[in-house]
């Protein structure tokens, strides 16, 4: 699964912070281009597979509060 | 404009009407009720994806979106007021800080702060400088002597 974060709303530091918090639940890989930050999520814990990506997005958004 | 699909409702907002700060403010309020994802261009059009944390009907999704619009309006107003009041807030804080400075200035003009402090502790109006034995045991020792 890949999540696409728009750099105009999300920043890399926050995403890395979220990955640190979620690192035990799955494997994360970050790729960055000019406009977007791509987060690839693999080997997710079966029990939380359905909600992991959505919860991850919310976590990043909540962390973004500190930057505004 | 709104799009509903897969337990998700996508709202498109004109960022000239709703600033990014207001969108983020409203989004934070909904973090515990929905999964939120932002996309688009903060200078033109912002897309807000609201996904139900449980399976929601079309009506429930529309209600969620309507509540989000209201919250957005609330935050837009708050943002606008804080923007309009920025100067007066800065003035009040500035005046408060300058007031403290002026007060210190007056003290300085009437005598150096060291002199004032020296005078104050010499007076000792609360009797802090008196030893505990003198203050409290004097009466007791006199009573004991009388006995």
Backbone of each chain as ProteinMPNN parsed JSONL, in Angstrom:
{"seq_chain_A": "XXXXXXXXXXXXXXXXXXXXXXXXXXXXXXXXXXXXXXXXXXXXXXXXXXXXXXXXXXXXXXXXXXXX", "coords_chain_A": {"N_chain_A": [[0.838, -1.195, 0.0], [0.475, 2.246, -0.802], [0.902, 5.531, 0.347], [0.12, 8.83, -0.52], [1.388, 11.878, 0.146], [0.698, 15.283, 0.021], [3.015, 17.823, -0.355], [2.379, 20.403, 0.21], [0.674, 20.37, 2.28], [1.584, 18.55, 4.111], [4.565, 17.72, 5.933], [7.929, 16.381, 5.669], [9.323, 15.841, 8.071], [7.315, 15.485, 9.964], [6.03, 13.238, 8.952], [8.054, 11.37, 9.198], [8.232, 11.282, 11.93], [5.779, 10.168, 12.552], [6.12, 7.662, 11.363], [8.071, 6.64, 13.019], [6.584, 6.303, 15.307], [4.83, 4.323, 14.458], [6.361, 2.199, 13.713], [6.542, -0.412, 14.683], [4.35, -1.719, 13.822], [4.31, -2.118, 11.115], [6.242, -2.24, 7.988], [7.914, 0.557, 6.768], [8.537, 2.701, 3.999], [10.018, 5.548, 2.689], [9.617, 7.825, 0.047], [10.554, 10.629, -1.864], [9.434, 13.244, -3.947], [9.263, 16.153, -6.103], [6.753, 17.365, -5.489], [5.408, 15.612, -3.822], [5.251, 13.282, -1.047], [5.912, 9.985, -0.771], [4.721, 7.196, 0.928], [5.432, 3.956, 1.473], [3.812, 1.14, 2.633], [4.357, -1.924, 4.117], [4.068, -5.446, 5.038], [2.057, -5.39, 7.069], [0.535, -5.561, 10.285], [-1.824, -8.083, 10.719], [-4.259, -7.776, 12.121], [-4.765, -5.062, 12.178], [-4.752, -4.179, 9.65], [-6.72, -3.045, 8.003], [-7.204, -0.514, 9.033], [-4.822, 0.75, 9.442], [-3.456, 2.479, 7.54], [-5.213, 4.657, 7.376], [-5.344, 5.515, 10.03], [-2.715, 6.216, 10.303], [-2.537, 8.408, 8.568], [-4.193, 10.221, 9.942], [-2.697, 10.52, 12.247], [-0.413, 11.783, 11.279], [-1.533, 14.182, 10.409], [-2.449, 15.221, 12.835], [-0.007, 15.637, 14.079], [0.949, 17.623, 12.475], [-0.127, 19.929, 13.418], [1.573, 21.264, 15.096], [3.162, 22.668, 13.417], [1.756, 24.743, 12.376]], "CA_chain_A": [[0.0, 0.0, 0.0], [1.26, 3.49, -0.863], [0.183, 6.771, 0.697], [0.683, 10.0, -1.192], [1.155, 13.107, 0.916], [0.989, 16.526, -0.689], [3.983, 18.601, 0.43], [1.815, 21.696, 0.595], [-0.087, 20.177, 3.519], [2.311, 17.673, 5.047], [6.021, 17.809, 5.752], [8.675, 15.125, 5.84], [9.663, 15.633, 9.487], [6.128, 14.966, 10.645], [5.806, 11.876, 8.464], [9.09, 10.532, 9.818], [7.843, 11.14, 13.339], [4.667, 9.201, 12.562], [6.7, 6.347, 11.053], [8.748, 6.204, 14.244], [5.54, 5.846, 16.237], [4.129, 3.165, 13.892], [7.343, 1.274, 13.126], [6.375, -1.8, 15.161], [3.137, -2.287, 13.237], [4.518, -2.416, 9.691], [7.507, -1.722, 7.433], [7.648, 1.801, 6.035], [9.596, 3.209, 3.13], [9.632, 6.902, 2.26], [10.216, 8.37, -1.182], [10.156, 12.029, -1.987], [9.696, 13.947, -5.201], [9.108, 17.602, -6.003], [5.488, 17.788, -4.88], [4.768, 14.623, -2.949], [6.025, 12.346, -0.224], [5.244, 8.683, -0.873], [5.039, 6.277, 2.026], [5.032, 2.568, 1.162], [3.613, 0.353, 3.858], [4.35, -3.384, 3.865], [4.062, -6.361, 6.202], [1.216, -4.829, 8.127], [-0.068, -6.459, 11.263], [-3.098, -8.507, 10.131], [-5.423, -7.284, 12.87], [-5.026, -3.624, 11.984], [-4.452, -3.907, 8.252], [-7.76, -2.2, 7.403], [-7.242, 0.869, 9.53], [-3.477, 1.289, 9.67], [-3.113, 3.624, 6.694], [-6.059, 5.796, 7.743], [-4.884, 5.996, 11.336], [-1.412, 6.834, 10.053], [-2.842, 9.74, 8.0], [-4.695, 11.067, 11.029], [-1.575, 10.791, 13.153], [0.433, 12.791, 10.615], [-2.286, 15.443, 10.438], [-2.424, 15.715, 14.226], [1.341, 16.121, 14.348], [1.151, 18.834, 11.674], [-0.647, 21.075, 14.172], [2.687, 21.982, 15.69], [3.844, 23.479, 12.405], [0.916, 25.876, 11.944]], "C_chain_A": [[0.878, 1.252, 0.0], [0.378, 4.692, -0.517], [0.906, 7.945, 0.055], [0.375, 11.263, -0.402], [1.596, 14.324, 0.109], [1.904, 17.392, 0.185], [3.448, 19.96, 0.875], [1.022, 21.593, 1.899], [0.707, 19.409, 4.574], [3.82, 17.885, 4.862], [6.73, 16.516, 6.186], [8.975, 14.815, 7.307], [8.51, 14.977, 10.242], [5.867, 13.518, 10.246], [6.825, 10.919, 9.097], [8.783, 10.275, 11.3], [6.728, 10.092, 13.475], [5.185, 7.787, 12.293], [7.384, 5.773, 12.299], [7.727, 5.633, 15.237], [4.894, 4.536, 15.774], [5.073, 2.028, 13.469], [7.167, -0.185, 13.561], [5.186, -2.504, 14.492], [3.29, -2.662, 11.768], [5.9, -1.935, 9.257], [7.19, -0.508, 6.57], [8.849, 2.18, 5.173], [9.145, 4.563, 2.578], [10.376, 7.289, 0.992], [9.684, 9.779, -1.356], [10.388, 12.518, -3.404], [9.355, 15.424, -5.019], [7.853, 18.013, -5.21], [4.94, 16.856, -3.808], [5.755, 13.793, -2.135], [5.262, 11.025, -0.259], [5.691, 7.79, 0.28], [4.52, 4.89, 1.645], [4.943, 1.778, 2.456], [3.52, -1.128, 3.495], [4.349, -4.148, 5.177], [3.261, -5.813, 7.384], [0.723, -5.919, 9.063], [-1.492, -6.788, 10.78], [-4.323, -7.87, 10.803], [-5.769, -5.837, 12.559], [-4.796, -3.193, 10.525], [-5.438, -2.895, 7.632], [-7.658, -0.736, 7.82], [-5.865, 1.53, 9.629], [-3.19, 2.547, 8.857], [-3.929, 4.866, 7.065], [-5.631, 6.397, 9.075], [-3.548, 6.723, 11.193], [-1.606, 8.263, 9.514], [-3.314, 10.706, 9.083], [-3.569, 11.471, 11.984], [-0.68, 11.887, 12.572], [-0.246, 14.161, 10.686], [-2.259, 16.065, 11.846], [-1.053, 16.293, 14.573], [1.631, 17.44, 13.625], [0.709, 20.091, 12.415], [0.491, 21.935, 14.741], [3.385, 22.914, 14.697], [3.023, 24.683, 11.945], [0.585, 26.807, 13.103]], "O_chain_A": [[1.887, 1.318, 0.702], [-0.734, 4.838, -1.024], [2.133, 8.038, 0.084], [-0.783, 11.667, -0.299], [2.71, 14.381, -0.411], [1.584, 17.656, 1.344], [3.984, 20.586, 1.789], [0.735, 22.603, 2.541], [0.517, 19.6, 5.775], [4.282, 18.192, 3.763], [6.204, 15.702, 6.945], [8.892, 13.663, 7.733], [8.698, 14.056, 11.036], [5.529, 12.68, 11.082], [6.486, 9.799, 9.48], [9.043, 9.195, 11.831], [6.738, 9.256, 14.379], [4.739, 6.828, 12.923], [7.285, 4.58, 12.587], [7.972, 4.63, 15.906], [4.461, 3.731, 16.599], [4.626, 1.016, 12.93], [7.608, -1.094, 12.858], [5.038, -3.723, 14.586], [2.492, -3.434, 11.235], [6.632, -1.316, 10.029], [6.289, -0.555, 5.732], [10.003, 2.004, 5.561], [8.033, 4.701, 2.069], [11.588, 7.109, 0.876], [8.532, 10.079, -1.042], [11.429, 12.235, -3.998], [9.178, 15.886, -3.892], [7.91, 18.905, -4.364], [4.114, 17.255, -2.987], [6.921, 13.634, -2.496], [4.11, 10.952, 0.168], [6.882, 7.655, 0.561], [3.314, 4.684, 1.514], [5.874, 1.754, 3.261], [2.701, -1.525, 2.666], [4.587, -3.601, 6.253], [3.725, -5.782, 8.524], [0.523, -7.063, 8.654], [-2.27, -5.885, 10.471], [-5.284, -7.482, 10.139], [-6.927, -5.432, 12.665], [-4.666, -2.007, 10.221], [-5.053, -2.021, 6.855], [-7.986, 0.165, 7.048], [-5.765, 2.732, 9.873], [-2.74, 3.556, 9.399], [-3.41, 5.983, 7.068], [-5.563, 7.616, 9.233], [-3.289, 7.714, 11.874], [-0.931, 9.198, 9.945], [-2.887, 11.86, 9.133], [-3.505, 12.606, 12.456], [-0.248, 12.795, 13.281], [0.395, 15.168, 10.987], [-2.07, 17.271, 12.008], [-0.95, 17.303, 15.268], [2.431, 18.257, 14.081], [1.13, 21.195, 12.071], [0.38, 23.156, 14.848], [4.106, 23.831, 15.091], [3.523, 25.539, 11.216], [-0.11, 27.805, 12.913]]}, "seq_chain_B": "XXXXXXXXXXXXXXXXXXXXXXXXXXXXXXXXXXXXXXXXXXXXXXXXXXXXXXXXXXXXXXXXXXXXXXXXXXXXXXXXXXXXXXXXXXXXXXXXXXXXXXXXXXXXXXXXXXXXXXXXXXXXXXXXXXXXXXXXXXXXXXXXXXX", "coords_chain_B": {"N_chain_B": [[-18.35, 21.481, -3.917], [-19.163, 18.046, -3.66], [-18.178, 14.616, -3.316], [-19.226, 11.284, -3.026], [-18.007, 8.169, -2.075], [-17.081, 4.779, -1.38], [-17.422, 4.702, 1.554], [-16.577, 7.239, 2.044], [-16.345, 10.79, 1.926], [-15.744, 13.426, -0.244], [-14.718, 16.702, -0.085], [-14.595, 19.749, -1.825], [-12.93, 22.713, -1.471], [-12.924, 26.254, -1.749], [-10.06, 27.996, -1.469], [-9.869, 30.688, -1.161], [-12.06, 31.485, 0.176], [-12.045, 29.837, 2.379], [-9.446, 29.761, 4.438], [-6.293, 27.971, 4.702], [-5.51, 27.59, 7.38], [-7.953, 27.617, 8.704], [-9.142, 25.356, 7.61], [-7.452, 23.366, 8.553], [-7.877, 23.686, 11.296], [-10.597, 22.963, 11.53], [-10.371, 20.354, 10.647], [-8.864, 19.146, 12.697], [-10.729, 19.07, 14.721], [-12.351, 17.056, 13.84], [-10.827, 14.791, 13.948], [-11.178, 12.668, 15.749], [-13.514, 11.551, 14.932], [-13.509, 10.901, 12.263], [-11.52, 9.701, 9.476], [-9.087, 11.679, 8.093], [-7.895, 13.256, 5.189], [-5.842, 15.424, 3.397], [-5.645, 17.264, 0.358], [-4.749, 18.795, -2.811], [-4.48, 22.289, -3.727], [-3.323, 24.72, -1.618], [-3.566, 27.364, -2.342], [-5.49, 27.567, -4.247], [-7.638, 25.425, -4.607], [-8.804, 23.282, -2.107], [-8.882, 19.885, -1.252], [-10.768, 17.938, 0.884], [-10.773, 14.874, 2.359], [-13.051, 12.938, 3.912], [-13.37, 10.153, 5.837], [-15.395, 7.654, 7.162], [-15.037, 6.318, 10.467], [-16.294, 4.031, 11.086], [-18.541, 1.9, 9.204], [-20.504, 3.982, 7.274], [-23.732, 5.31, 6.403], [-25.053, 6.844, 3.412], [-26.47, 9.108, 4.137], [-25.476, 9.58, 6.698], [-22.849, 10.191, 6.078], [-23.227, 12.532, 4.644], [-24.268, 14.138, 6.645], [-22.064, 14.261, 8.299], [-20.337, 15.685, 6.641], [-21.766, 18.079, 6.452], [-21.607, 18.973, 9.081], [-18.912, 19.373, 9.164], [-18.653, 21.505, 7.374], [-19.894, 23.509, 8.88], [-18.158, 23.673, 11.068], [-15.957, 24.53, 9.765], [-16.709, 27.061, 8.959], [-16.925, 28.256, 11.432], [-14.22, 28.148, 12.27], [-13.088, 29.708, 10.259], [-14.116, 32.204, 10.809], [-13.071, 32.644, 13.349], [-10.367, 32.719, 12.694], [-10.33, 34.953, 11.045], [-11.105, 36.965, 12.845], [-8.988, 36.843, 14.671], [-6.985, 37.651, 13.0], [-7.781, 40.236, 12.348], [-7.637, 41.407, 14.85], [-5.023, 41.395, 15.455], [-3.192, 43.571, 15.561], [-4.144, 45.121, 17.693], [-3.915, 43.302, 19.77], [-1.157, 42.981, 19.861], [-0.534, 45.569, 20.569], [-1.662, 45.76, 23.143], [-0.168, 43.866, 24.587], [2.33, 45.001, 24.226], [1.932, 47.484, 25.514], [1.512, 46.581, 28.103], [4.001, 45.5, 28.715], [5.58, 47.79, 28.405], [4.486, 49.332, 30.421], [5.358, 48.048, 32.74], [8.035, 48.535, 32.459], [8.048, 51.31, 32.674], [7.246, 51.608, 35.297], [9.408, 50.496, 36.638], [11.231, 52.361, 35.853], [10.34, 54.663, 37.205], [10.847, 53.926, 39.843], [13.559, 53.788, 39.696], [14.184, 56.459, 39.248], [13.417, 57.659, 41.641], [15.254, 56.761, 43.434], [18.024, 54.516, 43.759], [17.499, 51.035, 42.975], [18.758, 49.319, 44.721], [19.111, 50.845, 47.01], [16.44, 51.2, 47.75], [15.674, 48.574, 48.301], [17.366, 48.06, 50.468], [16.441, 49.854, 52.389], [13.879, 48.815, 52.778], [14.267, 46.217, 53.903], [15.444, 46.842, 56.285], [13.438, 48.014, 57.74], [11.678, 45.913, 58.359], [8.788, 45.124, 58.666], [7.182, 42.87, 59.088], [8.412, 41.438, 60.968], [10.292, 39.484, 60.354], [12.982, 39.256, 60.732], [13.378, 38.791, 63.411], [14.596, 36.472, 65.799], [13.386, 33.101, 66.214], [13.207, 32.057, 68.817], [13.197, 34.337, 70.394], [10.854, 35.499, 69.576], [8.721, 33.655, 70.052], [9.304, 32.086, 72.353], [9.752, 33.801, 74.415], [7.521, 34.67, 75.954], [6.721, 32.199, 77.062], [8.982, 31.429, 78.615], [9.001, 33.417, 80.494], [6.631, 32.825, 81.837], [7.301, 30.311, 82.909], [9.338, 31.087, 84.68], [7.864, 32.56, 86.512], [6.338, 30.518, 87.664]], "CA_chain_B": [[-18.629, 20.221, -4.601], [-18.889, 16.877, -2.822], [-18.225, 13.297, -3.965], [-19.34, 10.218, -2.028], [-17.674, 6.811, -2.53], [-16.342, 3.902, -0.452], [-17.473, 5.18, 2.943], [-15.764, 8.454, 2.08], [-16.921, 11.953, 1.256], [-14.66, 14.342, -0.622], [-15.2, 18.081, -0.194], [-13.671, 20.672, -2.488], [-13.099, 24.037, -0.87], [-12.231, 27.392, -2.343], [-9.166, 28.466, -0.403], [-10.024, 32.133, -0.941], [-13.132, 31.612, 1.171], [-11.649, 29.098, 3.584], [-7.979, 29.665, 4.486], [-5.733, 26.682, 5.126], [-5.524, 27.527, 8.849], [-9.319, 27.261, 9.103], [-9.357, 23.961, 7.193], [-6.728, 22.522, 9.516], [-8.585, 23.797, 12.575], [-11.809, 22.135, 11.452], [-9.934, 18.957, 10.499], [-8.455, 18.639, 14.004], [-11.941, 18.792, 15.506], [-12.949, 15.814, 13.341], [-9.86, 13.676, 13.973], [-11.673, 11.521, 16.529], [-14.751, 11.026, 14.337], [-13.307, 10.467, 10.874], [-10.158, 9.699, 8.946], [-9.018, 12.882, 7.255], [-6.742, 13.36, 4.288], [-5.916, 16.696, 2.67], [-4.946, 17.298, -0.933], [-5.083, 19.964, -3.622], [-3.568, 23.421, -3.694], [-3.812, 25.655, -0.599], [-3.805, 28.706, -2.892], [-6.637, 27.542, -5.167], [-8.714, 24.555, -4.151], [-8.359, 22.26, -1.152], [-9.778, 18.721, -1.147], [-10.775, 17.303, 2.204], [-11.352, 13.528, 2.3], [-13.533, 12.493, 5.227], [-13.757, 8.736, 5.784], [-15.988, 7.227, 8.428], [-14.242, 5.335, 11.212], [-17.067, 2.794, 10.913], [-19.319, 1.958, 7.957], [-21.541, 5.008, 7.388], [-24.672, 5.396, 5.279], [-24.895, 8.061, 2.621], [-27.006, 10.219, 4.935], [-24.534, 9.859, 7.789], [-21.695, 10.86, 5.479], [-23.643, 13.903, 4.318], [-24.362, 14.853, 7.931], [-20.676, 14.498, 8.723], [-19.831, 16.765, 5.788], [-22.442, 19.325, 6.848], [-21.008, 19.414, 10.347], [-17.574, 19.862, 8.833], [-18.835, 22.858, 6.795], [-20.18, 24.433, 9.991], [-16.929, 23.842, 11.835], [-15.077, 25.3, 8.879], [-17.173, 28.443, 9.052], [-16.536, 28.681, 12.78], [-12.775, 28.39, 12.29], [-12.781, 30.819, 9.355], [-14.454, 33.428, 11.545], [-12.062, 32.797, 14.41], [-9.116, 33.1, 12.042], [-10.506, 36.322, 10.569], [-11.097, 37.852, 14.019], [-7.625, 36.911, 15.224], [-6.198, 38.421, 12.024], [-8.175, 41.647, 12.495], [-7.26, 41.911, 16.181], [-3.591, 41.167, 15.665], [-2.506, 44.811, 15.95], [-4.558, 45.551, 19.043], [-3.32, 42.355, 20.718], [0.257, 43.345, 19.981], [-0.483, 46.834, 21.291], [-1.956, 45.496, 24.563], [1.015, 43.208, 25.173], [3.396, 46.02, 24.226], [1.62, 48.457, 26.56], [1.729, 45.923, 29.393], [5.446, 45.41, 28.93], [6.094, 49.153, 28.584], [4.014, 49.762, 31.733], [6.288, 47.479, 33.717], [9.299, 49.255, 32.288], [7.847, 52.666, 33.203], [7.209, 51.459, 36.749], [10.802, 50.315, 37.053], [11.867, 53.653, 35.597], [9.968, 55.557, 38.316], [11.609, 53.479, 41.016], [14.951, 54.155, 39.476], [14.34, 57.915, 39.367], [13.258, 58.065, 43.042], [16.377, 56.223, 44.195], [18.448, 53.277, 43.119], [16.748, 49.883, 43.476], [19.498, 48.74, 45.863], [18.79, 51.659, 48.196], [15.055, 50.911, 48.128], [15.673, 47.25, 48.917], [18.034, 48.158, 51.758], [15.51, 50.522, 53.306], [12.764, 47.913, 53.046], [14.562, 45.12, 54.833], [15.788, 47.392, 57.601], [12.18, 48.281, 58.467], [11.186, 44.597, 58.805], [7.438, 45.292, 59.241], [6.567, 41.585, 59.452], [9.193, 40.821, 62.036], [10.942, 38.273, 59.85], [14.359, 39.221, 61.227], [13.431, 38.441, 64.845], [14.789, 35.022, 65.971], [12.191, 32.33, 66.614], [13.185, 31.938, 70.282], [12.795, 35.637, 70.951], [9.486, 35.812, 69.188], [7.718, 32.749, 70.621], [9.647, 31.481, 73.655], [9.865, 34.841, 75.426], [6.335, 34.582, 76.818], [6.737, 30.914, 77.778], [10.042, 31.402, 79.625], [8.558, 34.283, 81.595], [5.624, 32.064, 82.589], [8.029, 29.29, 83.661], [10.025, 31.741, 85.787], [6.847, 32.907, 87.509], [5.97, 29.28, 88.359]], "C_chain_B": [[-18.294, 19.037, -3.681], [-19.021, 15.576, -3.632], [-18.303, 12.247, -2.862], [-18.96, 8.883, -2.663], [-16.88, 6.065, -1.455], [-16.275, 4.422, 0.987], [-16.681, 6.478, 3.132], [-16.504, 9.591, 1.395], [-15.799, 12.961, 0.986], [-15.244, 15.733, -0.841], [-14.152, 18.93, -0.905], [-13.947, 22.086, -1.994], [-12.326, 25.09, -1.632], [-11.356, 28.008, -1.258], [-9.205, 29.984, -0.229], [-11.116, 32.386, 0.103], [-12.728, 30.975, 2.494], [-10.121, 28.969, 3.609], [-7.505, 28.321, 5.034], [-5.787, 26.514, 6.646], [-6.9, 27.091, 9.364], [-9.616, 25.802, 8.76], [-8.673, 23.012, 8.183], [-7.421, 22.524, 10.881], [-9.816, 22.909, 12.603], [-11.436, 20.65, 11.371], [-9.551, 18.364, 11.859], [-9.66, 18.273, 14.862], [-12.523, 17.425, 15.118], [-12.021, 14.599, 13.413], [-10.372, 12.452, 14.724], [-12.922, 10.889, 15.914], [-14.556, 10.472, 12.936], [-11.831, 10.416, 10.538], [-10.084, 10.837, 7.937], [-7.723, 12.912, 6.444], [-6.911, 14.636, 3.473], [-5.115, 16.629, 1.379], [-5.342, 18.576, -1.663], [-4.037, 21.055, -3.5], [-4.089, 24.439, -2.673], [-4.071, 27.063, -1.136], [-4.996, 28.733, -3.845], [-7.811, 26.732, -4.598], [-8.169, 23.444, -3.248], [-9.375, 21.114, -1.134], [-9.643, 18.116, 0.243], [-11.482, 15.958, 2.073], [-11.763, 13.137, 3.714], [-14.003, 11.054, 5.104], [-14.269, 8.306, 7.15], [-15.115, 6.206, 9.139], [-14.959, 3.992, 11.287], [-17.846, 2.949, 9.609], [-20.467, 2.963, 8.123], [-22.468, 4.972, 6.174], [-24.427, 6.714, 4.548], [-25.345, 9.282, 3.424], [-26.033, 10.606, 6.049], [-23.292, 10.591, 7.268], [-22.018, 12.312, 5.144], [-23.75, 14.755, 5.587], [-22.97, 15.223, 8.445], [-20.095, 15.681, 7.946], [-20.456, 18.101, 6.182], [-21.879, 19.874, 8.152], [-19.618, 19.983, 10.106], [-17.657, 21.277, 8.252], [-19.059, 23.877, 7.907], [-18.917, 24.739, 10.794], [-15.938, 24.711, 11.054], [-15.422, 26.785, 8.948], [-16.757, 29.038, 10.396], [-15.049, 29.044, 12.815], [-12.377, 29.528, 11.371], [-13.021, 32.142, 10.07], [-13.405, 33.704, 12.626], [-10.742, 33.29, 13.837], [-9.175, 34.566, 11.611], [-10.438, 37.313, 11.733], [-9.68, 37.986, 14.576], [-6.706, 37.718, 14.306], [-6.489, 39.917, 12.19], [-7.676, 42.247, 13.808], [-5.757, 41.816, 16.446], [-2.89, 42.424, 16.193], [-2.856, 45.214, 17.377], [-3.994, 44.612, 20.11], [-1.862, 42.699, 20.962], [0.411, 44.629, 20.799], [-0.68, 46.61, 22.797], [-0.74, 44.863, 25.253], [2.16, 44.202, 25.291], [3.194, 47.013, 25.347], [1.873, 47.864, 27.94], [3.22, 45.855, 29.713], [6.051, 46.789, 29.172], [5.697, 49.69, 29.952], [4.935, 49.285, 32.832], [7.612, 48.231, 33.689], [9.216, 50.65, 32.905], [7.866, 52.649, 34.723], [8.623, 51.313, 37.307], [11.563, 51.618, 36.903], [11.597, 54.631, 36.715], [10.763, 55.224, 39.567], [13.056, 53.929, 40.912], [15.151, 55.655, 39.679], [14.221, 58.376, 40.833], [14.396, 57.541, 43.928], [16.793, 54.913, 43.565], [17.717, 52.088, 43.757], [17.442, 49.241, 44.671], [19.179, 49.488, 47.154], [17.398, 51.328, 48.717], [14.988, 49.57, 48.855], [16.268, 47.295, 50.315], [17.106, 48.773, 52.807], [14.393, 49.561, 53.739], [13.119, 46.847, 54.072], [14.955, 45.617, 56.212], [14.544, 47.644, 58.438], [11.626, 46.995, 59.085], [9.786, 44.669, 59.427], [6.784, 43.97, 59.665], [7.333, 40.85, 60.548], [9.886, 39.54, 61.625], [12.342, 38.123, 60.442], [14.48, 38.808, 62.695], [13.614, 36.926, 64.998], [13.55, 34.354, 66.567], [12.051, 32.261, 68.141], [12.692, 33.229, 70.931], [11.313, 35.882, 70.744], [8.458, 34.973, 69.944], [8.035, 32.219, 72.015], [9.75, 32.495, 74.791], [8.73, 34.715, 76.439], [6.36, 33.337, 77.676], [7.758, 30.903, 78.893], [9.667, 32.276, 80.818], [7.537, 33.555, 82.474], [6.293, 31.026, 83.464], [8.732, 29.879, 84.874], [9.058, 32.079, 86.914], [6.447, 31.696, 88.342], [7.033, 28.922, 89.377]], "O_chain_B": [[-17.263, 19.038, -3.009], [-19.87, 15.465, -4.516], [-17.553, 12.3, -1.888], [-19.531, 8.503, -3.686], [-16.103, 6.667, -0.715], [-15.193, 4.56, 1.557], [-16.186, 6.774, 4.22], [-17.205, 9.382, 0.405], [-15.015, 13.296, 1.875], [-16.14, 15.925, -1.664], [-12.96, 18.832, -0.613], [-15.069, 22.583, -2.093], [-11.214, 24.848, -2.101], [-11.863, 28.486, -0.243], [-8.645, 30.515, 0.73], [-11.084, 33.387, 0.819], [-13.023, 31.491, 3.573], [-9.562, 28.153, 2.876], [-8.238, 27.631, 5.743], [-6.074, 25.425, 7.143], [-7.01, 26.314, 10.312], [-10.266, 25.098, 9.533], [-9.24, 21.999, 8.591], [-7.532, 21.486, 11.533], [-10.054, 22.191, 13.574], [-12.106, 19.8, 11.957], [-9.875, 17.212, 12.145], [-9.629, 17.307, 15.625], [-13.107, 16.728, 15.948], [-12.392, 13.506, 12.986], [-10.035, 11.322, 14.371], [-13.339, 9.809, 16.332], [-15.355, 9.658, 12.473], [-10.999, 11.011, 11.224], [-10.919, 10.94, 7.039], [-6.632, 12.636, 6.944], [-7.982, 14.899, 2.928], [-4.048, 16.017, 1.321], [-6.174, 19.344, -1.18], [-2.87, 20.792, -3.212], [-5.187, 24.968, -2.844], [-4.719, 27.869, -0.469], [-5.464, 29.81, -4.214], [-8.825, 27.283, -4.172], [-7.202, 22.763, -3.59], [-10.579, 21.345, -1.016], [-8.542, 17.823, 0.709], [-12.659, 15.908, 1.716], [-10.921, 13.02, 4.604], [-14.932, 10.765, 4.349], [-13.636, 8.572, 8.171], [-14.522, 5.335, 8.504], [-14.34, 2.953, 11.516], [-17.813, 4.01, 8.984], [-21.304, 2.809, 9.012], [-22.046, 4.648, 5.063], [-23.686, 7.577, 5.019], [-24.707, 10.334, 3.403], [-25.796, 11.786, 6.31], [-22.759, 11.486, 7.924], [-21.193, 13.205, 5.335], [-23.376, 15.928, 5.6], [-22.734, 16.322, 8.946], [-19.448, 16.559, 8.517], [-19.773, 19.124, 6.242], [-21.697, 21.082, 8.307], [-19.2, 20.943, 10.753], [-16.846, 22.142, 8.586], [-18.491, 24.969, 7.885], [-18.641, 25.885, 11.149], [-15.194, 25.51, 11.623], [-14.541, 27.645, 8.989], [-16.297, 30.178, 10.473], [-14.666, 30.1, 13.318], [-11.423, 30.249, 11.666], [-12.231, 33.078, 9.951], [-12.926, 34.826, 12.79], [-10.083, 34.158, 14.409], [-8.217, 35.319, 11.781], [-9.802, 38.362, 11.631], [-9.228, 39.082, 14.907], [-5.776, 38.381, 14.765], [-5.581, 40.748, 12.176], [-7.338, 43.429, 13.879], [-5.29, 42.126, 17.542], [-2.105, 42.361, 17.139], [-1.989, 45.596, 18.162], [-3.64, 45.045, 21.206], [-1.387, 42.711, 22.098], [1.334, 44.772, 21.6], [0.031, 47.188, 23.619], [-0.343, 45.268, 26.346], [2.864, 44.25, 26.299], [4.138, 47.36, 26.057], [2.378, 48.542, 28.835], [3.64, 46.119, 30.839], [6.922, 46.952, 30.027], [6.465, 50.417, 30.582], [5.257, 50.037, 33.752], [8.219, 48.521, 34.72], [10.148, 51.119, 33.558], [8.42, 53.544, 35.361], [8.979, 51.926, 38.313], [12.428, 51.944, 37.715], [12.497, 55.355, 37.142], [11.279, 56.104, 40.255], [13.677, 54.376, 41.876], [16.173, 56.077, 40.221], [14.846, 59.362, 41.224], [14.449, 57.894, 45.106], [15.985, 54.264, 42.9], [17.36, 52.132, 44.934], [16.778, 48.677, 45.541], [19.002, 48.898, 48.22], [17.177, 51.193, 49.921], [14.332, 49.444, 49.889], [15.757, 46.66, 51.238], [16.999, 48.294, 53.936], [14.019, 49.508, 54.911], [12.356, 46.602, 55.006], [14.816, 44.894, 57.199], [14.563, 47.515, 59.662], [11.155, 47.008, 60.222], [9.615, 44.314, 60.593], [5.909, 43.974, 60.53], [6.934, 39.772, 60.988], [10.052, 38.622, 62.428], [12.83, 37.009, 60.632], [15.578, 38.509, 63.165], [12.864, 36.161, 64.39], [12.785, 34.962, 67.315], [10.955, 32.386, 68.688], [11.895, 33.219, 71.869], [10.617, 36.4, 71.617], [7.451, 35.495, 70.421], [7.117, 31.931, 72.783], [9.826, 32.128, 75.964], [8.97, 34.661, 77.645], [6.062, 33.39, 78.87], [7.471, 30.434, 79.994], [9.954, 31.952, 81.97], [7.575, 33.658, 83.7], [5.919, 30.859, 84.625], [8.74, 29.285, 85.952], [9.366, 31.917, 88.095], [6.24, 31.801, 89.551], [6.909, 27.911, 90.069]]}, "name": "protein", "num_of_chains": 2, "seq": "XXXXXXXXXXXXXXXXXXXXXXXXXXXXXXXXXXXXXXXXXXXXXXXXXXXXXXXXXXXXXXXXXXXXXXXXXXXXXXXXXXXXXXXXXXXXXXXXXXXXXXXXXXXXXXXXXXXXXXXXXXXXXXXXXXXXXXXXXXXXXXXXXXXXXXXXXXXXXXXXXXXXXXXXXXXXXXXXXXXXXXXXXXXXXXXXXXXXXXXXXXXXXXXXXXXXXXX"}
